[in-house]
């Protein structure tokens, strides 16, 4: 499997896990509840967290700060779109059963 697809699946797994499986985060704060109910928003934050986990933990990338920030933002937005699409598809499949 392509590494980028695996990383995006990692982002979606993190997004889904935080939104649906960590019960103690819910009903603490209105802003946090809104974030947890939005797969696009949570996917963005999952994206930059996964970028840090995958790329920085495996050795600091050799790029300038501006390139690194651009890379993080591009990956975070890619993750947010992927998480939104995957969550929408999952909800649609659940309704079909």
C-alpha positions as CSV (number, residue, x, y, z in Angstrom):
1,X,0.0,0.0,0.0
2,X,1.2,3.5,-0.8
3,X,2.7,5.2,2.2
4,X,0.6,8.4,1.6
5,X,-2.6,6.4,1.7
6,X,-1.5,4.7,4.9
7,X,-0.7,8.0,6.5
8,X,-4.1,9.4,5.4
9,X,-5.8,6.3,6.9
10,X,-3.8,7.0,10.1
11,X,-5.2,10.5,10.1
12,X,-8.8,9.2,9.6
13,X,-8.3,6.6,12.4
14,X,-7.1,9.3,14.7
15,X,-9.9,11.6,13.8
16,X,-12.5,8.9,14.2
17,X,-11.1,7.7,17.4
18,X,-11.0,11.1,19.0
19,X,-14.5,12.0,17.8
20,X,-16.2,8.7,18.7
21,X,-14.2,6.7,21.1
22,X,-12.8,9.1,23.7
23,X,-16.0,9.7,25.8
24,X,-14.4,11.9,28.5
25,X,-13.7,14.7,26.0
26,X,-17.4,15.2,25.3
27,X,-19.7,17.7,27.1
28,X,-16.9,19.6,28.7
29,X,-16.8,22.7,26.6
30,X,-19.0,24.0,23.8
31,X,-16.1,24.8,21.5
32,X,-14.6,21.3,22.0
33,X,-18.0,19.7,21.3
34,X,-18.2,21.6,18.1
35,X,-14.7,20.5,17.1
36,X,-15.5,16.9,18.0
37,X,-18.6,16.9,15.8
38,X,-16.9,18.3,12.7
39,X,-14.8,15.7,10.8
40,X,-13.3,18.4,8.6
41,X,-12.0,20.4,11.5
42,X,-10.9,17.4,13.5
43,X,-9.3,16.0,10.3
44,X,-7.2,19.2,10.0
45,X,-5.8,18.9,13.5
46,X,-5.3,15.1,13.1
47,X,-3.3,16.0,9.9
48,X,-0.7,18.2,11.5
49,X,-0.4,15.9,14.5
50,X,0.2,12.9,12.2
51,X,2.6,15.0,10.1
52,X,4.7,15.7,13.2
53,X,4.5,12.0,14.3
54,X,5.5,10.6,11.0
55,X,8.0,13.0,9.7
56,X,9.6,14.6,12.7
57,X,9.8,11.5,14.9
58,X,11.4,9.5,12.0
59,X,14.2,12.1,11.8
60,X,14.0,15.9,11.4
61,X,13.3,16.7,7.7
62,X,15.9,18.7,6.0
63,X,13.9,21.6,4.8
64,X,13.6,25.3,5.6
65,X,11.1,26.5,8.2
66,X,8.9,28.0,5.5
67,X,8.9,24.8,3.5
68,X,8.1,22.8,6.6
69,X,5.2,25.1,7.6
70,X,3.9,24.9,4.0
71,X,4.2,21.1,4.0
72,X,2.4,20.8,7.4
73,X,-0.4,23.1,6.2
74,X,-0.8,21.2,2.9
75,X,-0.9,17.9,4.7
76,X,-3.3,19.2,7.3
77,X,-5.8,20.4,4.6
78,X,-5.4,17.2,2.7
79,X,-6.1,15.2,5.8
80,X,-9.2,17.4,6.6
81,X,-10.6,16.7,3.1
82,X,-9.9,13.0,3.3
83,X,-11.4,12.7,6.8
84,X,-14.5,14.5,5.7
85,X,-14.9,12.4,2.7
86,X,-14.2,9.1,4.6
87,X,-16.6,10.1,7.4
88,X,-19.4,11.1,4.9
89,X,-18.9,7.8,3.0
90,X,-19.0,5.8,6.3
91,X,-22.2,7.5,7.4
92,X,-23.8,6.9,4.0
93,X,-22.9,3.2,4.1
94,X,-24.3,2.9,7.7
95,X,-27.6,4.4,6.5
96,X,-27.8,1.9,3.6
97,X,-27.8,-1.2,5.9
